[in-house]
Each structure stands twice: as structure tokens, then as C-alpha cells.
């Protein structure tokens, strides 16, 4: 094979299987979803399928359930991701210290992240159970509560109770990512700062955080996407209830599509949320890119 041909074509030839798989498995379904969202398509009304342009999107603007679900989604993301980051940062800093059984501790911290989401949902549902749950039992024994609280049945507590479960599940991801980033920071920087009389907090602000910027930007972006689209834990623990108290927009799109068999409107909800999430990620990357410069 001529050298010039290898240099110009070979990289594209090697990448072509991955590109082809991405086109088939990702972009084609996305295109199909966008097309479906332009139709009135209810499965139990096969003769009523019609192309209605953007009527589904117009209906979303006048759907109070969609707007309330979007508001809960903002709370869901805005509370869960920062708390996962904070807890993961603290855990990583602790695991980066020298102590006995450090290797075992680093392995055990992965358990919440390794467990399937269905198991997480079931486990925390039992923890929150008003009659046999360990949370109410401990709170009653310690005198923190006078009566058991139905955590997942109360409209004011259901969403935040699920957030605790998701924070517990997701913080090991931040911990491992940040711990890996800590290993790349040269130790001589801390030694030089100690010689200059820097305090622990000053070393954290001047050395640790700048050294972790790249890792934090990537980790936060991934968790934003995963948490925003996370519906499995909510579905297992409450199904979006009571009422709509713990229903996020992706869960509403899922239920509207499969429970009501309304493919057109449900797909329009999913496409709308994808566009909003894409805009959020673009704004985040632009801001994060400026901070990394």
C-alpha cells in the first residue's frame, strides 16, 4: 500500500466501524424520534396516525404536568449533582491519605456504584418503609421522631428521599475520578508550599483544586447527563408519585409514551428534554473551557 494512501485513508478506515455503529445505534434512533414527534401517533388508534407538524411541541407548552416535571428535574439535577461532587471530593481526599486497610477502603467505596439501580431502589424503599424501615426505627429510638414518617408517600418528602438514594449511589464515581486526579498532582508542589508556610486550606485552594479542574469538568458533565436521564431509581421507589410529586420530565416522557401509548407526544417530550439538556451541556462546556484557559 503506498505510503501516502496509508497516511490519508488508513485512519478513516480504522474509525469507520465505530462511526458506522454510532450512526446505526445512536443517530438513526435520534432521527427516527425527531420524525415520530411530528406525528399524532397513539398505538390504540392506528387509523388516526397523521402528520401534524409541531402540534405536539405546542401542546407541551400548554401542559402543566410537563412544566411541573421540568421544575422537579431542575431541582433533581441542581441538588443531586453538587452533593455527589462534594461527598465524592471529601471521600477522595480521605482515601488519598496513608492509613491501614486503605486498599480495602478504596474497593468497598465502589459498592454503591456497582449495584444495579433496581437493587438501589428496592433497598432504599425498605430503608424508608414506615413500618419496618430502619430509618424510622433508628429515628424513633433516638427520639428524633415522635411517629414514623412515610418518606416515599409524602408529596413534600418523596423527591428528596429519592435524591438521598441517588446521591449515595453516585458519589463513588466522583470519588474514584477525583482520587485518580489526585495521583497526578506532583507531591513536590505540596512540599514547596509547606516550606513557604502554607496552611492545609491554602494548599487545597492553590494546588489541589487547580490540579483537579480537568477531572472535575469531565466528571460533572458526565454526571449531569446521567442524573438528568436517570428514571430507574425513581420508577422503582415511587413510580413518580405520590401524584406527580417525584416525577421528572424524562420519567413523564417514558410514562406518557408507554403507559398511554402516545408515541408522538411522548417522543416530543423526550426530544424537547434532549434539546434542553444539550443546551445546558454546551453552556457548561463553554464556561468550563474559559475556566480551564
Buried (B, 14 or more C-beta within 10 A) or exposed (E): EEEEEEEEEEEEEEEEEEEEEEEEEEEEEEEEBBEBBBBBBBEEEEEEBEEBEEBBBEBBEEBEBBEBBBEBBBEBBEBBBEBBBEBBBBBBBBBBEEEEEEEEEBEEBEEBBEEEBEEBBBBBBEBBBBEEBEBBBEBBEEEEBEEBBBBBBBEEBBBBBBBBBBBBBBBBBBBBBBBEBBEEBEEEBBEEBEEEEBEEEEBBEEBBEEBBEEBBBEBBBEBBBEBBBBBBBBBBBBBBBBEBBBBBBBBBBBBBBEEEEBBBBBBBBBBBBBEBBEEBBEEBEEEBEEEEE
